[in-house]
Amino acid sequence: MRLFADALLPDRPLAAGQSFQVAVDAGTALFAAQGRLRVDAAPRWLADVIVPVGRTLDEGEGWVVERAGWITVGALGGAPARLRFVPAGRGWRLALPRALHGSRFRAAG
């Protein structure tokens, strides 16, 4: 399923194994409010090698998208997951407590 960030709800449940694609702006913050998520952005060139860009987010972890473009978000494991989405320009640091509803934020790296 393909979506644009404007059409994405701030709280999106995903069934086990479900994934979707969405166009996002640089600076968009994604948080795993429940379960584990895999977020993959477009790969980048480093010299003559293509380098994958993405993160696996455990519950409570977040990631800020560095470059605008399409990303793929998927639920990992055999359990459902829930994505919290804070669009770029909305001050994700200010929205963080509301976005996670009590979950601890850990920087993914």
N, C-alpha and C positions, 0 to 999 in steps of 0.2 A: 504494500500500500504506500503511495506517495502523497505527502502532505506539504503544505507550505507553513512556515512558522506561525503566520497569522491565523491559520485554521487550527493549530494545535492547542488543545486545552491545557491549562497549567498542570493538571493532574491526570495522567494517562495510565490506566491499568493495562498490563500485558499478560496474556495467558502463557503458560509454560511453552517455551519454544517459539512464541510469536515474535515477529520483527516488523519494522516499518521503516520507511525512508522519509526524511523531512528536510526541507531547505531552511537553513538557519543563517543568521547574521553572525559575524565575528563578535565575540563577547557574550554570546548566549550561554547560560549556565544550565547544566543538567544535573539532577540529583537522583540517586537511587533511594527512594523512600521505603521500598520493600524489595526483598529478594536481591538477585544479582543481575546486572545489565552489562551488555557489551555495546560500546559505542565505537563505530568506525567512521572516520572521515576519509576524504580522498587521499590517496597516497601522494608523497612528495618525492621529487628528484633530489638526490644528494650525490653530486658528481655524476657518475653514470649508473647509479643504483637507485631503484625505486624503493622507498622506505614507507612501510605502512604507518598510518597515523590512527591511533585509537586507544581506548582504555577499557579495562574491565572494572566495573564499579560494584563494590560490595555495598550492602545496605548501609546507608548513612554517608557514603562517599559522593563527591561531586566532581565535575569537570567543566571547565570553561572552554568553549570552542574558540580556537585561535584564528581561523580563517572562515570567511563566509563560504557557503556551498552546501551540497547535499551530504547528509550523514545517515547512517543506518544504526538503528537502536534495536537490540534484541534481548529477550529474557533468556537467561542461562539456567541450566539445571532443569530439574523436573518440577519446579514450583513457579507459581505466578510471580510477577514483579510489578512495581509501580514506579513510574517516572514522574518526577516533578521538574517542571520546565520554567525557567525565568528568562524571557526574551532579553536580548541585548538592549542596553540603554535604560533598563528599569532598575538599575542599582542592585545587582544580585546580592551584594553584601548586606544591604538593608533588608532585602526580601528573604534572606537565608533562614532566619528563625521561623517565619511563616511558611516557607517552602518545605521545610523538613518536619514541621509540627512536632518538635521535641527530639528528633533523631540527632545524633551527634554528627557533625561534619568533619570528615577527614579528607585532606587533600590527596587525591590519587596521583601517583607518580610512578 
